[in-house]
Amino acid sequence: MRSALKHKAIKICNEKIQAKGENVGLSFYAFFKNKNDNPALLMEAATWWIQIHKLDHFEKALKIKELLQDKDA
């Protein structure tokens, strides 16, 4: 996953955790606006989420943040 998307996703995870607590769940769609204005970036996030990490549609934001911060992610 490209660095800019990774940093944006970590920021969103932090915001969700701060607003709703450590048990808050999210999907990769949380990293995007409610319109598909960058399909390539959306597919990059989907590939990371679904194909690489085999995650469910909704996962704990804390888990996603930890995966994103892993140097191999």
N, CA, C and O atoms as CSV, one atom per row, in Angstrom:
chain,resi,resn,atom,element,x,y,z
A,1,MET,N,N,0.851,-1.176,0.000
A,1,MET,CA,C,0.000,0.000,0.000
A,1,MET,C,C,0.896,1.238,0.000
A,1,MET,O,O,1.847,1.331,0.776
A,2,ARG,N,N,0.580,2.172,-0.872
A,2,ARG,CA,C,1.397,3.389,-0.952
A,2,ARG,C,C,1.356,4.178,0.353
A,2,ARG,O,O,0.372,4.148,1.092
A,3,SER,N,N,2.426,4.864,0.603
A,3,SER,CA,C,2.645,5.567,1.861
A,3,SER,C,C,1.540,6.578,2.182
A,3,SER,O,O,1.074,6.641,3.320
A,4,ALA,N,N,1.122,7.357,1.203
A,4,ALA,CA,C,0.098,8.380,1.447
A,4,ALA,C,C,-1.213,7.752,1.906
A,4,ALA,O,O,-1.861,8.270,2.815
A,5,LEU,N,N,-1.608,6.649,1.292
A,5,LEU,CA,C,-2.834,5.962,1.691
A,5,LEU,C,C,-2.681,5.359,3.073
A,5,LEU,O,O,-3.606,5.418,3.883
A,6,LYS,N,N,-1.530,4.784,3.348
A,6,LYS,CA,C,-1.274,4.190,4.659
A,6,LYS,C,C,-1.380,5.247,5.757
A,6,LYS,O,O,-2.015,5.008,6.783
A,7,HIS,N,N,-0.768,6.405,5.552
A,7,HIS,CA,C,-0.820,7.483,6.552
A,7,HIS,C,C,-2.245,8.003,6.745
A,7,HIS,O,O,-2.667,8.279,7.868
A,8,LYS,N,N,-2.973,8.132,5.648
A,8,LYS,CA,C,-4.372,8.579,5.724
A,8,LYS,C,C,-5.209,7.553,6.504
A,8,LYS,O,O,-6.034,7.930,7.336
A,9,ALA,N,N,-4.999,6.281,6.239
A,9,ALA,CA,C,-5.763,5.226,6.911
A,9,ALA,C,C,-5.455,5.198,8.406
A,9,ALA,O,O,-6.364,5.031,9.218
A,10,ILE,N,N,-4.193,5.358,8.777
A,10,ILE,CA,C,-3.831,5.395,10.195
A,10,ILE,C,C,-4.490,6.586,10.871
A,10,ILE,O,O,-4.993,6.463,11.987
A,11,LYS,N,N,-4.493,7.742,10.208
A,11,LYS,CA,C,-5.149,8.937,10.752
A,11,LYS,C,C,-6.639,8.680,10.980
A,11,LYS,O,O,-7.182,9.048,12.022
A,12,ILE,N,N,-7.288,8.058,10.022
A,12,ILE,CA,C,-8.721,7.772,10.153
A,12,ILE,C,C,-8.964,6.769,11.275
A,12,ILE,O,O,-9.917,6.923,12.040
A,13,CYS,N,N,-8.125,5.750,11.387
A,13,CYS,CA,C,-8.252,4.796,12.493
A,13,CYS,C,C,-8.139,5.523,13.827
A,13,CYS,O,O,-8.936,5.288,14.735
A,14,ASN,N,N,-7.151,6.403,13.946
A,14,ASN,CA,C,-6.973,7.163,15.189
A,14,ASN,C,C,-8.193,8.011,15.509
A,14,ASN,O,O,-8.631,8.070,16.658
A,15,GLU,N,N,-8.743,8.668,14.492
A,15,GLU,CA,C,-9.937,9.501,14.686
A,15,GLU,C,C,-11.125,8.662,15.144
A,15,GLU,O,O,-11.842,9.052,16.065
A,16,LYS,N,N,-11.336,7.511,14.507
A,16,LYS,CA,C,-12.459,6.633,14.877
A,16,LYS,C,C,-12.287,6.100,16.305
A,16,LYS,O,O,-13.243,6.064,17.080
A,17,ILE,N,N,-11.070,5.689,16.643
A,17,ILE,CA,C,-10.793,5.165,17.978
A,17,ILE,C,C,-11.025,6.251,19.021
A,17,ILE,O,O,-11.634,5.994,20.059
A,18,GLN,N,N,-10.545,7.462,18.751
A,18,GLN,CA,C,-10.714,8.559,19.688
A,18,GLN,C,C,-12.191,8.917,19.869
A,18,GLN,O,O,-12.628,9.216,20.981
A,19,ALA,N,N,-12.946,8.887,18.791
A,19,ALA,CA,C,-14.358,9.276,18.844
A,19,ALA,C,C,-15.253,8.204,19.449
A,19,ALA,O,O,-16.200,8.522,20.167
A,20,LYS,N,N,-14.957,6.912,19.162
A,20,LYS,CA,C,-15.894,5.858,19.537
A,20,LYS,C,C,-15.297,4.758,20.402
A,20,LYS,O,O,-16.003,3.820,20.773
A,21,GLY,N,N,-14.013,4.851,20.729
A,21,GLY,CA,C,-13.408,3.862,21.611
A,21,GLY,C,C,-12.669,2.769,20.848
A,21,GLY,O,O,-12.779,2.660,19.627
A,22,GLU,N,N,-11.924,1.973,21.581
A,22,GLU,CA,C,-11.044,0.960,20.992
A,22,GLU,C,C,-11.777,-0.194,20.313
A,22,GLU,O,O,-11.164,-0.941,19.551
A,23,ASN,N,N,-13.056,-0.356,20.568
A,23,ASN,CA,C,-13.805,-1.454,19.949
A,23,ASN,C,C,-14.489,-1.061,18.648
A,23,ASN,O,O,-15.215,-1.867,18.066
A,24,VAL,N,N,-14.271,0.158,18.187
A,24,VAL,CA,C,-14.933,0.618,16.970
A,24,VAL,C,C,-14.437,-0.186,15.770
A,24,VAL,O,O,-13.249,-0.481,15.638
A,25,GLY,N,N,-15.380,-0.527,14.907
A,25,GLY,CA,C,-15.054,-1.256,13.691
A,25,GLY,C,C,-15.166,-0.343,12.486
A,25,GLY,O,O,-15.845,0.684,12.522
A,26,LEU,N,N,-14.493,-0.733,11.426
A,26,LEU,CA,C,-14.585,0.011,10.181
A,26,LEU,C,C,-14.253,-0.895,9.010
A,26,LEU,O,O,-13.735,-1.999,9.182
A,27,SER,N,N,-14.562,-0.407,7.820
A,27,SER,CA,C,-14.190,-1.113,6.595
A,27,SER,C,C,-13.215,-0.220,5.833
A,27,SER,O,O,-12.999,0.930,6.214
A,28,PHE,N,N,-12.632,-0.738,4.774
A,28,PHE,CA,C,-11.692,0.075,4.006
A,28,PHE,C,C,-12.382,1.253,3.335
A,28,PHE,O,O,-11.719,2.208,2.929
A,29,TYR,N,N,-13.702,1.200,3.214
A,29,TYR,CA,C,-14.437,2.330,2.651
A,29,TYR,C,C,-14.321,3.569,3.523
A,29,TYR,O,O,-14.519,4.683,3.037
A,30,ALA,N,N,-14.006,3.398,4.798
A,30,ALA,CA,C,-13.858,4.535,5.711
A,30,ALA,C,C,-12.704,5.447,5.291
A,30,ALA,O,O,-12.646,6.603,5.710
A,31,PHE,N,N,-11.801,4.941,4.479
A,31,PHE,CA,C,-10.641,5.715,4.057
A,31,PHE,C,C,-10.936,6.611,2.852
A,31,PHE,O,O,-10.049,7.312,2.364
A,32,PHE,N,N,-12.188,6.586,2.373
A,32,PHE,CA,C,-12.560,7.312,1.164
A,32,PHE,C,C,-13.825,8.126,1.390
A,32,PHE,O,O,-14.592,7.873,2.320
A,33,LYS,N,N,-14.024,9.113,0.514
A,33,LYS,CA,C,-15.263,9.884,0.527
A,33,LYS,C,C,-16.392,8.979,0.043
A,33,LYS,O,O,-16.144,7.854,-0.391
A,34,ASN,N,N,-17.587,9.449,0.113
A,34,ASN,CA,C,-18.746,8.643,-0.293
A,34,ASN,C,C,-18.954,8.608,-1.796
A,34,ASN,O,O,-20.056,8.330,-2.268
A,35,LYS,N,N,-17.900,8.890,-2.549
A,35,LYS,CA,C,-18.000,8.741,-3.992
A,35,LYS,C,C,-16.703,8.111,-4.490
A,35,LYS,O,O,-15.646,8.257,-3.876
A,36,ASN,N,N,-16.806,7.429,-5.582
A,36,ASN,CA,C,-15.678,6.695,-6.130
A,36,ASN,C,C,-14.918,7.586,-7.117
A,36,ASN,O,O,-15.028,7.424,-8.332
A,37,ASP,N,N,-14.141,8.534,-6.566
A,37,ASP,CA,C,-13.427,9.467,-7.430
A,37,ASP,C,C,-11.989,9.026,-7.733
A,37,ASP,O,O,-11.287,9.680,-8.504
A,38,ASN,N,N,-11.556,7.920,-7.128
A,38,ASN,CA,C,-10.220,7.394,-7.413
A,38,ASN,C,C,-10.273,5.862,-7.358
A,38,ASN,O,O,-9.840,5.268,-6.370
A,39,PRO,N,N,-10.794,5.224,-8.395
A,39,PRO,CA,C,-10.980,3.779,-8.375
A,39,PRO,C,C,-9.682,2.991,-8.170
A,39,PRO,O,O,-9.700,1.941,-7.527
A,40,ALA,N,N,-8.568,3.475,-8.701
A,40,ALA,CA,C,-7.299,2.753,-8.542
A,40,ALA,C,C,-6.870,2.713,-7.080
A,40,ALA,O,O,-6.398,1.685,-6.595
A,41,LEU,N,N,-7.036,3.829,-6.382
A,41,LEU,CA,C,-6.674,3.876,-4.964
A,41,LEU,C,C,-7.619,3.016,-4.128
A,41,LEU,O,O,-7.190,2.343,-3.191
A,42,LEU,N,N,-8.905,3.042,-4.474
A,42,LEU,CA,C,-9.883,2.194,-3.794
A,42,LEU,C,C,-9.529,0.717,-3.972
A,42,LEU,O,O,-9.598,-0.057,-3.017
A,43,MET,N,N,-9.155,0.329,-5.178
A,43,MET,CA,C,-8.765,-1.062,-5.435
A,43,MET,C,C,-7.478,-1.432,-4.699
A,43,MET,O,O,-7.314,-2.574,-4.267
A,44,GLU,N,N,-6.579,-0.482,-4.559
A,44,GLU,CA,C,-5.353,-0.733,-3.801
A,44,GLU,C,C,-5.687,-1.039,-2.344
A,44,GLU,O,O,-5.141,-1.976,-1.760
A,45,ALA,N,N,-6.578,-0.252,-1.762
A,45,ALA,CA,C,-6.997,-0.494,-0.382
A,45,ALA,C,C,-7.750,-1.821,-0.272
A,45,ALA,O,O,-7.540,-2.579,0.675
A,46,ALA,N,N,-8.619,-2.100,-1.233
A,46,ALA,CA,C,-9.384,-3.354,-1.222
A,46,ALA,C,C,-8.456,-4.557,-1.345
A,46,ALA,O,O,-8.648,-5.561,-0.660
A,47,THR,N,N,-7.468,-4.462,-2.200
A,47,THR,CA,C,-6.508,-5.556,-2.370
A,47,THR,C,C,-5.742,-5.801,-1.082
A,47,THR,O,O,-5.582,-6.947,-0.660
A,48,TRP,N,N,-5.269,-4.734,-0.456
A,48,TRP,CA,C,-4.550,-4.849,0.820
A,48,TRP,C,C,-5.437,-5.508,1.871
A,48,TRP,O,O,-4.993,-6.392,2.604
A,49,TRP,N,N,-6.691,-5.072,1.936
A,49,TRP,CA,C,-7.638,-5.517,2.963
A,49,TRP,C,C,-8.105,-6.954,2.710
A,49,TRP,O,O,-8.065,-7.788,3.614
A,50,ILE,N,N,-8.543,-7.240,1.489
A,50,ILE,CA,C,-9.212,-8.507,1.188
A,50,ILE,C,C,-8.231,-9.596,0.743
A,50,ILE,O,O,-8.230,-10.693,1.300
A,51,GLN,N,N,-7.416,-9.303,-0.236
A,51,GLN,CA,C,-6.549,-10.335,-0.793
A,51,GLN,C,C,-5.285,-10.573,0.027
A,51,GLN,O,O,-4.892,-11.718,0.247
A,52,ILE,N,N,-4.653,-9.502,0.475
A,52,ILE,CA,C,-3.391,-9.673,1.204
A,52,ILE,C,C,-3.626,-10.122,2.638
A,52,ILE,O,O,-3.015,-11.087,3.096
A,53,HIS,N,N,-4.518,-9.419,3.357
A,53,HIS,CA,C,-4.720,-9.719,4.782
A,53,HIS,C,C,-5.944,-10.583,5.068
A,53,HIS,O,O,-6.140,-11.025,6.200
A,54,LYS,N,N,-6.769,-10.828,4.046
A,54,LYS,CA,C,-7.946,-11.695,4.179
A,54,LYS,C,C,-8.836,-11.289,5.363
A,54,LYS,O,O,-9.255,-12.123,6.165
A,55,LEU,N,N,-9.105,-9.993,5.442
A,55,LEU,CA,C,-9.905,-9.450,6.536
A,55,LEU,C,C,-11.387,-9.509,6.204
A,55,LEU,O,O,-11.774,-9.524,5.036
A,56,ASP,N,N,-12.209,-9.541,7.242
A,56,ASP,CA,C,-13.651,-9.449,7.070
A,56,ASP,C,C,-14.010,-8.027,6.637
A,56,ASP,O,O,-13.176,-7.122,6.668
A,57,HIS,N,N,-15.272,-7.852,6.233
A,57,HIS,CA,C,-15.701,-6.530,5.771
A,57,HIS,C,C,-15.474,-5.475,6.857
A,57,HIS,O,O,-14.933,-4.405,6.578
A,58,PHE,N,N,-15.882,-5.768,8.081
A,58,PHE,CA,C,-15.661,-4.860,9.203
A,58,PHE,C,C,-14.638,-5.481,10.137
A,58,PHE,O,O,-14.726,-6.657,10.488
A,59,GLU,N,N,-13.663,-4.668,10.533
A,59,GLU,CA,C,-12.625,-5.078,11.478
A,59,GLU,C,C,-12.434,-3.966,12.502
A,59,GLU,O,O,-12.813,-2.819,12.262
A,60,LYS,N,N,-11.857,-4.302,13.618
A,60,LYS,CA,C,-11.563,-3.308,14.650
A,60,LYS,C,C,-10.534,-2.316,14.103
A,60,LYS,O,O,-9.539,-2.715,13.499
A,61,ALA,N,N,-10.778,-1.035,14.318
A,61,ALA,CA,C,-9.858,0.000,13.860
A,61,ALA,C,C,-8.473,-0.188,14.473
A,61,ALA,O,O,-7.460,0.077,13.826
A,62,LEU,N,N,-8.434,-0.643,15.712
A,62,LEU,CA,C,-7.154,-0.865,16.385
A,62,LEU,C,C,-6.345,-1.947,15.669
A,62,LEU,O,O,-5.130,-1.813,15.522
A,63,LYS,N,N,-6.999,-3.002,15.227
A,63,LYS,CA,C,-6.328,-4.079,14.492
A,63,LYS,C,C,-5.787,-3.559,13.156
A,63,LYS,O,O,-4.661,-3.875,12.773
A,64,ILE,N,N,-6.587,-2.768,12.458
A,64,ILE,CA,C,-6.165,-2.219,11.170
A,64,ILE,C,C,-4.972,-1.293,11.364
A,64,ILE,O,O,-4.006,-1.345,10.603
A,65,LYS,N,N,-5.044,-0.452,12.379
A,65,LYS,CA,C,-3.939,0.460,12.661
A,65,LYS,C,C,-2.649,-0.309,12.917
A,65,LYS,O,O,-1.588,0.068,12.420
A,66,GLU,N,N,-2.739,-1.386,13.691
A,66,GLU,CA,C,-1.545,-2.192,13.979
A,66,GLU,C,C,-1.000,-2.836,12.704
A,66,GLU,O,O,0.215,-2.882,12.511
A,67,LEU,N,N,-1.872,-3.330,11.838
A,67,LEU,CA,C,-1.429,-3.909,10.570
A,67,LEU,C,C,-0.760,-2.852,9.688
A,67,LEU,O,O,0.255,-3.122,9.046
A,68,LEU,N,N,-1.329,-1.663,9.665
A,68,LEU,CA,C,-0.774,-0.600,8.850
A,68,LEU,C,C,0.594,-0.148,9.356
A,68,LEU,O,O,1.457,0.242,8.569
A,69,GLN,N,N,0.782,-0.203,10.657
A,69,GLN,CA,C,2.042,0.234,11.236
A,69,GLN,C,C,3.134,-0.839,11.147
A,69,GLN,O,O,4.309,-0.549,11.371
A,70,ASP,N,N,2.748,-2.062,10.824
A,70,ASP,CA,C,3.706,-3.138,10.644
A,70,ASP,C,C,4.558,-2.807,9.420
A,70,ASP,O,O,4.020,-2.480,8.362
A,71,LYS,N,N,5.849,-2.885,9.552
A,71,LYS,CA,C,6.758,-2.509,8.462
A,71,LYS,C,C,6.561,-3.341,7.207
A,71,LYS,O,O,6.919,-2.898,6.116
A,72,ASP,N,N,5.996,-4.544,7.337
A,72,ASP,CA,C,5.801,-5.426,6.198
A,72,ASP,C,C,4.419,-5.283,5.553
A,72,ASP,O,O,4.127,-5.952,4.562
A,73,ALA,N,N,3.564,-4.409,6.113
A,73,ALA,CA,C,2.179,-4.322,5.657
A,73,ALA,C,C,2.065,-3.666,4.325
A,73,ALA,O,O,0.960,-3.517,3.803
